[in-house]
Amino acid sequence: MSGGASTWVAIGVTAIGCYGVKLLGLSVPAGLLERPLVKRLAALVPIALLAALTALQTFGTSGLRLAVDARSAGLAAAAVALLLRAPFLVVIAAAVLVTAAVRAFAGM
């Protein structure tokens, strides 16, 4: 199978899978969704996924090694800004500025 054809097959399989997951979600009984445990878990899952994505993008590499670079310094700056209860835009600005400064001074 050529590269273009396999790409379209992957897109089709992904689309069918997404539709199936959506259909599965719609078939869950309403009584199950009203349980306190399910509500609590539904509130926590997006936070856990976002934390995992942030960790992977900050410390991940193509191999099985831990990468500590300018992104780590930016994440640390954002964490400090959050601990100081800074507004969201200030947290983002602190992370961007520290990451850019580390890259500029370290030559990354």
Stockholm file with secondary structure:
# STOCKHOLM 1.0

chainA/1-108         MSGGASTWVAIGVTAIGCYGVKLLGLSVPAGLLERPLVKRLAALVPIALLAALTALQTFGTSGLRLAVDARSAGLAAAAVALLLRAPFLVVIAAAVLVTAAVRAFAGM
#=GR chainA/1-108 SS CCHHHHHHHHHHHHHHHHHHHHHHHHTSCHHHHTSHHHHHHHHHHHHHHHHHHHHHHHHCCSSSSCCCSHHHHHHHHHHHHHHTTCCHHHHHHHHHHHHHHHHHHHTC
#=GC SS_cons         CCHHHHHHHHHHHHHHHHHHHHHHHHTSCHHHHTSHHHHHHHHHHHHHHHHHHHHHHHHCCSSSSCCCSHHHHHHHHHHHHHHTTCCHHHHHHHHHHHHHHHHHHHTC
//
